[in-house]
């Protein structure tokens, strides 16, 4: 098991994926802009079939 320290937005992204979030939108330039790219990174790392590219 890989241990990783996350910032708040990364933790939010991981929590959304673990809770089963299926739809995510983002608006560039907001403080939460990192959530969508983090969801993509986590889903690719976990080899999830979420439809996120």
N, CA, C, O and CB atoms as a CASP TS submission, in Angstrom:
PFRMAT TS
TARGET T0000
AUTHOR 0000-0000-0000
METHOD Language model
MODEL 1
PARENT N/A
ATOM      1  N   UNK     1       0.840  -1.174   0.000  1.00  0.00           N
ATOM      2  CA  UNK     1       0.000   0.000   0.000  1.00  0.00           C
ATOM      3  C   UNK     1       0.889   1.242   0.000  1.00  0.00           C
ATOM      4  O   UNK     1       1.786   1.380   0.832  1.00  0.00           O
ATOM      5  CB  UNK     1      -0.958  -0.005   1.217  1.00  0.00           C
ATOM      6  N   UNK     2       0.632   2.121  -0.925  1.00  0.00           N
ATOM      7  CA  UNK     2       1.404   3.346  -1.052  1.00  0.00           C
ATOM      8  C   UNK     2       0.814   4.422  -0.138  1.00  0.00           C
ATOM      9  O   UNK     2      -0.392   4.665  -0.153  1.00  0.00           O
ATOM     10  CB  UNK     2       1.429   3.828  -2.523  1.00  0.00           C
ATOM     11  N   UNK     3       1.666   5.054   0.646  1.00  0.00           N
ATOM     12  CA  UNK     3       1.223   6.135   1.515  1.00  0.00           C
ATOM     13  C   UNK     3       1.479   7.467   0.816  1.00  0.00           C
ATOM     14  O   UNK     3       2.545   7.673   0.236  1.00  0.00           O
ATOM     15  CB  UNK     3       1.949   6.080   2.890  1.00  0.00           C
ATOM     16  N   UNK     4       0.514   8.359   0.872  1.00  0.00           N
ATOM     17  CA  UNK     4       0.638   9.633   0.184  1.00  0.00           C
ATOM     18  C   UNK     4      -0.004  10.726   1.029  1.00  0.00           C
ATOM     19  O   UNK     4      -1.091  10.534   1.574  1.00  0.00           O
ATOM     20  CB  UNK     4      -0.009   9.568  -1.219  1.00  0.00           C
ATOM     21  N   UNK     5       0.656  11.860   1.137  1.00  0.00           N
ATOM     22  CA  UNK     5       0.085  13.019   1.810  1.00  0.00           C
ATOM     23  C   UNK     5      -0.677  13.831   0.778  1.00  0.00           C
ATOM     24  O   UNK     5      -0.172  14.083  -0.316  1.00  0.00           O
ATOM     25  CB  UNK     5       1.189  13.881   2.506  1.00  0.00           C
ATOM     26  N   UNK     6      -1.891  14.241   1.123  1.00  0.00           N
ATOM     27  CA  UNK     6      -2.729  14.976   0.185  1.00  0.00           C
ATOM     28  C   UNK     6      -3.033  16.371   0.712  1.00  0.00           C
ATOM     29  O   UNK     6      -3.157  16.584   1.918  1.00  0.00           O
ATOM     30  CB  UNK     6      -4.028  14.217  -0.081  1.00  0.00           C
ATOM     31  N   UNK     7      -3.149  17.312  -0.212  1.00  0.00           N
ATOM     32  CA  UNK     7      -3.688  18.614   0.126  1.00  0.00           C
ATOM     33  C   UNK     7      -5.209  18.481   0.163  1.00  0.00           C
ATOM     34  O   UNK     7      -5.747  17.436  -0.204  1.00  0.00           O
ATOM     35  CB  UNK     7      -3.225  19.713  -0.897  1.00  0.00           C
ATOM     36  N   UNK     8      -5.891  19.505   0.591  1.00  0.00           N
ATOM     37  CA  UNK     8      -7.347  19.451   0.747  1.00  0.00           C
ATOM     38  C   UNK     8      -8.086  19.061  -0.514  1.00  0.00           C
ATOM     39  O   UNK     8      -8.995  18.232  -0.466  1.00  0.00           O
ATOM     40  CB  UNK     8      -7.849  20.769   1.209  1.00  0.00           C
ATOM     41  N   UNK     9      -7.707  19.654  -1.664  1.00  0.00           N
ATOM     42  CA  UNK     9      -8.406  19.336  -2.905  1.00  0.00           C
ATOM     43  C   UNK     9      -8.167  17.899  -3.346  1.00  0.00           C
ATOM     44  O   UNK     9      -9.066  17.267  -3.900  1.00  0.00           O
ATOM     45  CB  UNK     9      -7.974  20.285  -4.001  1.00  0.00           C
ATOM     46  N   UNK    10      -6.971  17.375  -3.110  1.00  0.00           N
ATOM     47  CA  UNK    10      -6.687  15.979  -3.424  1.00  0.00           C
ATOM     48  C   UNK    10      -7.495  15.044  -2.544  1.00  0.00           C
ATOM     49  O   UNK    10      -7.999  14.021  -3.007  1.00  0.00           O
ATOM     50  CB  UNK    10      -5.203  15.690  -3.266  1.00  0.00           C
ATOM     51  N   UNK    11      -7.616  15.399  -1.269  1.00  0.00           N
ATOM     52  CA  UNK    11      -8.415  14.592  -0.346  1.00  0.00           C
ATOM     53  C   UNK    11      -9.889  14.626  -0.751  1.00  0.00           C
ATOM     54  O   UNK    11     -10.588  13.617  -0.660  1.00  0.00           O
ATOM     55  CB  UNK    11      -8.245  15.097   1.106  1.00  0.00           C
ATOM     56  N   UNK    12     -10.350  15.787  -1.196  1.00  0.00           N
ATOM     57  CA  UNK    12     -11.733  15.916  -1.665  1.00  0.00           C
ATOM     58  C   UNK    12     -11.961  15.013  -2.878  1.00  0.00           C
ATOM     59  O   UNK    12     -12.974  14.318  -2.951  1.00  0.00           O
ATOM     60  CB  UNK    12     -12.057  17.394  -2.021  1.00  0.00           C
ATOM     61  N   UNK    13     -11.031  15.019  -3.823  1.00  0.00           N
ATOM     62  CA  UNK    13     -11.151  14.192  -5.021  1.00  0.00           C
ATOM     63  C   UNK    13     -11.194  12.712  -4.665  1.00  0.00           C
ATOM     64  O   UNK    13     -12.016  11.965  -5.196  1.00  0.00           O
ATOM     65  CB  UNK    13      -9.990  14.469  -5.976  1.00  0.00           C
ATOM     66  N   UNK    14     -10.324  12.294  -3.782  1.00  0.00           N
ATOM     67  CA  UNK    14     -10.298  10.886  -3.380  1.00  0.00           C
ATOM     68  C   UNK    14     -11.595  10.506  -2.668  1.00  0.00           C
ATOM     69  O   UNK    14     -12.140   9.427  -2.904  1.00  0.00           O
ATOM     70  CB  UNK    14      -9.087  10.607  -2.466  1.00  0.00           C
ATOM     71  N   UNK    15     -12.083  11.377  -1.810  1.00  0.00           N
ATOM     72  CA  UNK    15     -13.345  11.119  -1.117  1.00  0.00           C
ATOM     73  C   UNK    15     -14.517  11.016  -2.073  1.00  0.00           C
ATOM     74  O   UNK    15     -15.396  10.171  -1.899  1.00  0.00           O
ATOM     75  CB  UNK    15     -13.613  12.206  -0.106  1.00  0.00           C
ATOM     76  N   UNK    16     -14.532  11.881  -3.093  1.00  0.00           N
ATOM     77  CA  UNK    16     -15.603  11.823  -4.093  1.00  0.00           C
ATOM     78  C   UNK    16     -15.583  10.490  -4.836  1.00  0.00           C
ATOM     79  O   UNK    16     -16.630   9.879  -5.047  1.00  0.00           O
ATOM     80  CB  UNK    16     -15.471  12.986  -5.092  1.00  0.00           C
ATOM     81  N   UNK    17     -14.399  10.041  -5.232  1.00  0.00           N
ATOM     82  CA  UNK    17     -14.293   8.756  -5.933  1.00  0.00           C
ATOM     83  C   UNK    17     -14.692   7.597  -5.036  1.00  0.00           C
ATOM     84  O   UNK    17     -15.401   6.688  -5.468  1.00  0.00           O
ATOM     85  CB  UNK    17     -12.873   8.546  -6.446  1.00  0.00           C
ATOM     86  N   UNK    18     -14.238   7.626  -3.788  1.00  0.00           N
ATOM     87  CA  UNK    18     -14.575   6.530  -2.877  1.00  0.00           C
ATOM     88  C   UNK    18     -16.060   6.508  -2.539  1.00  0.00           C
ATOM     89  O   UNK    18     -16.607   5.453  -2.219  1.00  0.00           O
ATOM     90  CB  UNK    18     -13.761   6.641  -1.597  1.00  0.00           C
ATOM     91  N   UNK    19     -16.718   7.669  -2.607  1.00  0.00           N
ATOM     92  CA  UNK    19     -18.152   7.741  -2.332  1.00  0.00           C
ATOM     93  C   UNK    19     -18.989   7.361  -3.548  1.00  0.00           C
ATOM     94  O   UNK    19     -20.213   7.269  -3.454  1.00  0.00           O
ATOM     95  CB  UNK    19     -18.524   9.138  -1.871  1.00  0.00           C
ATOM     96  N   UNK    20     -18.329   7.138  -4.706  1.00  0.00           N
ATOM     97  CA  UNK    20     -19.046   6.695  -5.894  1.00  0.00           C
ATOM     98  C   UNK    20     -19.470   7.820  -6.821  1.00  0.00           C
ATOM     99  O   UNK    20     -20.351   7.618  -7.657  1.00  0.00           O
ATOM    100  CB  UNK    20     -20.242   5.930  -5.487  1.00  0.00           C
ATOM    101  N   UNK    21     -18.875   8.992  -6.702  1.00  0.00           N
ATOM    102  CA  UNK    21     -19.207  10.115  -7.582  1.00  0.00           C
ATOM    103  C   UNK    21     -19.028   9.702  -9.037  1.00  0.00           C
ATOM    104  O   UNK    21     -17.992   9.148  -9.405  1.00  0.00           O
ATOM    105  CB  UNK    21     -18.329  11.349  -7.258  1.00  0.00           C
ATOM    106  N   UNK    22     -20.029   9.969  -9.858  1.00  0.00           N
ATOM    107  CA  UNK    22     -19.980   9.570 -11.260  1.00  0.00           C
ATOM    108  C   UNK    22     -19.921  10.749 -12.217  1.00  0.00           C
ATOM    109  O   UNK    22     -19.554  10.578 -13.379  1.00  0.00           O
ATOM    110  CB  UNK    22     -21.169   8.726 -11.587  1.00  0.00           C
ATOM    111  N   UNK    23     -20.275  11.942 -11.752  1.00  0.00           N
ATOM    112  CA  UNK    23     -20.250  13.125 -12.608  1.00  0.00           C
ATOM    113  C   UNK    23     -19.499  14.231 -11.880  1.00  0.00           C
ATOM    114  O   UNK    23     -19.742  14.503 -10.704  1.00  0.00           O
ATOM    115  CB  UNK    23     -21.695  13.583 -12.988  1.00  0.00           C
ATOM    116  N   UNK    24     -18.577  14.864 -12.611  1.00  0.00           N
ATOM    117  CA  UNK    24     -17.801  15.952 -12.017  1.00  0.00           C
ATOM    118  C   UNK    24     -17.602  17.024 -13.074  1.00  0.00           C
ATOM    119  O   UNK    24     -17.228  16.718 -14.206  1.00  0.00           O
ATOM    120  CB  UNK    24     -16.428  15.444 -11.467  1.00  0.00           C
ATOM    121  N   UNK    25     -17.843  18.260 -12.722  1.00  0.00           N
ATOM    122  CA  UNK    25     -17.558  19.382 -13.607  1.00  0.00           C
ATOM    123  C   UNK    25     -16.654  20.348 -12.857  1.00  0.00           C
ATOM    124  O   UNK    25     -16.560  20.306 -11.630  1.00  0.00           O
ATOM    125  CB  UNK    25     -18.873  20.089 -14.086  1.00  0.00           C
ATOM    126  N   UNK    26     -16.004  21.199 -13.597  1.00  0.00           N
ATOM    127  CA  UNK    26     -15.070  22.130 -12.969  1.00  0.00           C
ATOM    128  C   UNK    26     -15.055  23.434 -13.750  1.00  0.00           C
ATOM    129  O   UNK    26     -15.266  23.449 -14.963  1.00  0.00           O
ATOM    130  CB  UNK    26     -13.647  21.523 -12.891  1.00  0.00           C
ATOM    131  N   UNK    27     -14.806  24.510 -13.052  1.00  0.00           N
ATOM    132  CA  UNK    27     -14.672  25.814 -13.674  1.00  0.00           C
ATOM    133  C   UNK    27     -13.241  26.276 -13.460  1.00  0.00           C
ATOM    134  O   UNK    27     -12.802  26.369 -12.314  1.00  0.00           O
ATOM    135  CB  UNK    27     -15.700  26.840 -13.093  1.00  0.00           C
ATOM    136  N   UNK    28     -12.501  26.569 -14.514  1.00  0.00           N
ATOM    137  CA  UNK    28     -11.079  26.933 -14.350  1.00  0.00           C
ATOM    138  C   UNK    28     -10.897  28.245 -13.578  1.00  0.00           C
ATOM    139  O   UNK    28     -11.656  29.200 -13.744  1.00  0.00           O
ATOM    140  CB  UNK    28     -10.408  27.053 -15.723  1.00  0.00           C
ATOM    141  N   UNK    29      -9.891  28.256 -12.751  1.00  0.00           N
ATOM    142  CA  UNK    29      -9.531  29.468 -12.037  1.00  0.00           C
ATOM    143  C   UNK    29     -10.101  29.572 -10.641  1.00  0.00           C
ATOM    144  O   UNK    29      -9.775  30.510  -9.914  1.00  0.00           O
ATOM    145  CB  UNK    29      -9.961  30.632 -12.810  1.00  0.00           C
ATOM    146  N   UNK    30     -10.944  28.634 -10.246  1.00  0.00           N
ATOM    147  CA  UNK    30     -11.476  28.692  -8.892  1.00  0.00           C
ATOM    148  C   UNK    30     -10.515  27.989  -7.937  1.00  0.00           C
ATOM    149  O   UNK    30      -9.641  27.244  -8.382  1.00  0.00           O
ATOM    150  CB  UNK    30     -12.885  28.050  -8.824  1.00  0.00           C
ATOM    151  N   UNK    31     -10.663  28.216  -6.636  1.00  0.00           N
ATOM    152  CA  UNK    31      -9.773  27.528  -5.678  1.00  0.00           C
ATOM    153  C   UNK    31      -9.888  26.010  -5.726  1.00  0.00           C
ATOM    154  O   UNK    31      -8.991  25.307  -5.261  1.00  0.00           O
ATOM    155  CB  UNK    31     -10.072  27.997  -4.275  1.00  0.00           C
ATOM    156  N   UNK    32     -10.977  25.501  -6.279  1.00  0.00           N
ATOM    157  CA  UNK    32     -11.166  24.047  -6.349  1.00  0.00           C
ATOM    158  C   UNK    32     -10.742  23.471  -7.693  1.00  0.00           C
ATOM    159  O   UNK    32     -11.100  22.338  -8.016  1.00  0.00           O
ATOM    160  CB  UNK    32     -12.617  23.698  -6.084  1.00  0.00           C
ATOM    161  N   UNK    33      -9.988  24.229  -8.479  1.00  0.00           N
ATOM    162  CA  UNK    33      -9.612  23.782  -9.825  1.00  0.00           C
ATOM    163  C   UNK    33      -8.822  22.481  -9.839  1.00  0.00           C
ATOM    164  O   UNK    33      -8.840  21.767 -10.842  1.00  0.00           O
ATOM    165  CB  UNK    33      -8.809  24.847 -10.502  1.00  0.00           C
ATOM    166  N   UNK    34      -8.135  22.158  -8.758  1.00  0.00           N
ATOM    167  CA  UNK    34      -7.311  20.936  -8.760  1.00  0.00           C
ATOM    168  C   UNK    34      -8.117  19.666  -8.517  1.00  0.00           C
ATOM    169  O   UNK    34      -7.581  18.571  -8.684  1.00  0.00           O
ATOM    170  CB  UNK    34      -6.234  21.044  -7.709  1.00  0.00           C
ATOM    171  N   UNK    35      -9.381  19.775  -8.130  1.00  0.00           N
ATOM    172  CA  UNK    35     -10.148  18.581  -7.781  1.00  0.00           C
ATOM    173  C   UNK    35     -10.337  17.666  -8.993  1.00  0.00           C
ATOM    174  O   UNK    35     -10.102  16.462  -8.888  1.00  0.00           O
ATOM    175  CB  UNK    35     -11.510  18.977  -7.204  1.00  0.00           C
ATOM    176  N   UNK    36     -10.752  18.204 -10.128  1.00  0.00           N
ATOM    177  CA  UNK    36     -10.981  17.366 -11.308  1.00  0.00           C
ATOM    178  C   UNK    36      -9.710  16.675 -11.793  1.00  0.00           C
ATOM    179  O   UNK    36      -9.754  15.471 -12.044  1.00  0.00           O
ATOM    180  CB  UNK    36     -11.561  18.204 -12.429  1.00  0.00           C
ATOM    181  N   UNK    37      -8.576  17.370 -11.940  1.00  0.00           N
ATOM    182  CA  UNK    37      -7.358  16.655 -12.342  1.00  0.00           C
ATOM    183  C   UNK    37      -6.916  15.601 -11.324  1.00  0.00           C
ATOM    184  O   UNK    37      -6.361  14.568 -11.699  1.00  0.00           O
ATOM    185  CB  UNK    37      -6.235  17.646 -12.557  1.00  0.00           C
ATOM    186  N   UNK    38      -7.157  15.860 -10.056  1.00  0.00           N
ATOM    187  CA  UNK    38      -6.819  14.855  -9.041  1.00  0.00           C
ATOM    188  C   UNK    38      -7.723  13.641  -9.167  1.00  0.00           C
ATOM    189  O   UNK    38      -7.262  12.515  -8.979  1.00  0.00           O
ATOM    190  CB  UNK    38      -6.929  15.451  -7.627  1.00  0.00           C
ATOM    191  N   UNK    39      -8.997  13.839  -9.479  1.00  0.00           N
ATOM    192  CA  UNK    39      -9.895  12.700  -9.688  1.00  0.00           C
ATOM    193  C   UNK    39      -9.421  11.860 -10.865  1.00  0.00           C
ATOM    194  O   UNK    39      -9.455  10.631 -10.811  1.00  0.00           O
ATOM    195  CB  UNK    39     -11.341  13.182  -9.926  1.00  0.00           C
ATOM    196  N   UNK    40      -8.983  12.519 -11.920  1.00  0.00           N
ATOM    197  CA  UNK    40      -8.454  11.795 -13.082  1.00  0.00           C
ATOM    198  C   UNK    40      -7.228  10.998 -12.674  1.00  0.00           C
ATOM    199  O   UNK    40      -7.101   9.825 -13.024  1.00  0.00           O
ATOM    200  CB  UNK    40      -8.105  12.770 -14.234  1.00  0.00           C
ATOM    201  N   UNK    41      -6.326  11.630 -11.936  1.00  0.00           N
ATOM    202  CA  UNK    41      -5.089  10.957 -11.517  1.00  0.00           C
ATOM    203  C   UNK    41      -5.393   9.742 -10.643  1.00  0.00           C
ATOM    204  O   UNK    41      -4.837   8.667 -10.863  1.00  0.00           O
ATOM    205  CB  UNK    41      -4.174  11.936 -10.756  1.00  0.00           C
ATOM    206  N   UNK    42      -6.272   9.905  -9.654  1.00  0.00           N
ATOM    207  CA  UNK    42      -6.604   8.789  -8.767  1.00  0.00           C
ATOM    208  C   UNK    42      -7.311   7.667  -9.507  1.00  0.00           C
ATOM    209  O   UNK    42      -7.026   6.493  -9.271  1.00  0.00           O
ATOM    210  CB  UNK    42      -7.471   9.271  -7.621  1.00  0.00           C
ATOM    211  N   UNK    43      -8.232   8.013 -10.401  1.00  0.00           N
ATOM    212  CA  UNK    43      -8.955   6.953 -11.106  1.00  0.00           C
ATOM    213  C   UNK    43      -8.043   6.193 -12.054  1.00  0.00           C
ATOM    214  O   UNK    43      -8.201   4.984 -12.221  1.00  0.00           O
ATOM    215  CB  UNK    43     -10.132   7.536 -11.879  1.00  0.00           C
ATOM    216  N   UNK    44      -7.087   6.882 -12.681  1.00  0.00           N
ATOM    217  CA  UNK    44      -6.125   6.177 -13.534  1.00  0.00           C
ATOM    218  C   UNK    44      -5.188   5.317 -12.709  1.00  0.00           C
ATOM    219  O   UNK    44      -4.870   4.197 -13.108  1.00  0.00           O
ATOM    220  CB  UNK    44      -5.320   7.170 -14.368  1.00  0.00           C
ATOM    221  N   UNK    45      -4.737   5.817 -11.564  1.00  0.00           N
ATOM    222  CA  UNK    45      -3.827   5.057 -10.699  1.00  0.00           C
ATOM    223  C   UNK    45      -4.505   3.799 -10.154  1.00  0.00           C
ATOM    224  O   UNK    45      -3.857   2.767  -9.978  1.00  0.00           O
ATOM    225  CB  UNK    45      -3.337   5.936  -9.535  1.00  0.00           C
ATOM    226  N   UNK    46      -5.810   3.889  -9.889  1.00  0.00           N
ATOM    227  CA  UNK    46      -6.543   2.743  -9.341  1.00  0.00           C
ATOM    228  C   UNK    46      -7.128   1.872 -10.450  1.00  0.00           C
ATOM    229  O   UNK    46      -7.773   0.859 -10.178  1.00  0.00           O
ATOM    230  CB  UNK    46      -7.661   3.222  -8.412  1.00  0.00           C
ATOM    231  N   UNK    47      -6.898   2.276 -11.708  1.00  0.00           N
ATOM    232  CA  UNK    47      -7.426   1.541 -12.853  1.00  0.00           C
ATOM    233  C   UNK    47      -8.937   1.404 -12.782  1.00  0.00           C
ATOM    234  O   UNK    47      -9.491   0.344 -13.073  1.00  0.00           O
ATOM    235  CB  UNK    47      -6.786   0.167 -12.937  1.00  0.00           C
ATOM    236  N   UNK    48      -9.608   2.503 -12.386  1.00  0.00           N
ATOM    237  CA  UNK    48     -11.053   2.494 -12.277  1.00  0.00           C
ATOM    238  C   UNK    48     -11.689   2.739 -13.637  1.00  0.00           C
ATOM    239  O   UNK    48     -11.145   3.479 -14.456  1.00  0.00           O
ATOM    240  CB  UNK    48     -11.522   3.542 -11.271  1.00  0.00           C
ATOM    241  N   UNK    49     -12.806   2.138 -13.872  1.00  0.00           N
ATOM    242  CA  UNK    49     -13.545   2.340 -15.115  1.00  0.00           C
ATOM    243  C   UNK    49     -14.633   3.382 -14.840  1.00  0.00           C
ATOM    244  O   UNK    49     -15.817   3.054 -14.766  1.00  0.00           O
ATOM    245  CB  UNK    49     -14.165   0.984 -15.648  1.00  0.00           C
ATOM    246  N   UNK    50     -14.211   4.650 -14.690  1.00  0.00           N
ATOM    247  CA  UNK    50     -15.152   5.717 -14.352  1.00  0.00           C
ATOM    248  C   UNK    50     -15.606   6.509 -15.554  1.00  0.00           C
ATOM    249  O   UNK    50     -16.553   7.288 -15.447  1.00  0.00           O
ATOM    250  CB  UNK    50     -14.538   6.642 -13.358  1.00  0.00           C
ATOM    251  N   UNK    51     -14.967   6.339 -16.691  1.00  0.00           N
ATOM    252  CA  UNK    51     -15.289   7.145 -17.849  1.00  0.00           C
ATOM    253  C   UNK    51     -14.581   8.482 -17.846  1.00  0.00           C
ATOM    254  O   UNK    51     -14.751   9.277 -18.770  1.00  0.00           O
ATOM    255  CB  UNK    51     -16.758   7.358 -17.925  1.00  0.00           C
ATOM    256  N   UNK    52     -13.783   8.744 -16.812  1.00  0.00           N
ATOM    257  CA  UNK    52     -13.008   9.981 -16.714  1.00  0.00           C
ATOM    258  C   UNK    52     -11.758   9.812 -17.551  1.00  0.00           C
ATOM    259  O   UNK    52     -11.059   8.805 -17.441  1.00  0.00           O
ATOM    260  CB  UNK    52     -12.650  10.326 -15.227  1.00  0.00           C
ATOM    261  N   UNK    53     -11.473  10.805 -18.396  1.00  0.00           N
ATOM    262  CA  UNK    53     -10.275  10.727 -19.236  1.00  0.00           C
ATOM    263  C   UNK    53      -9.399  11.914 -19.028  1.00  0.00           C
ATOM    264  O   UNK    53      -8.344  12.020 -19.653  1.00  0.00           O
ATOM    265  CB  UNK    53     -10.640  10.615 -20.694  1.00  0.00           C
TER
END
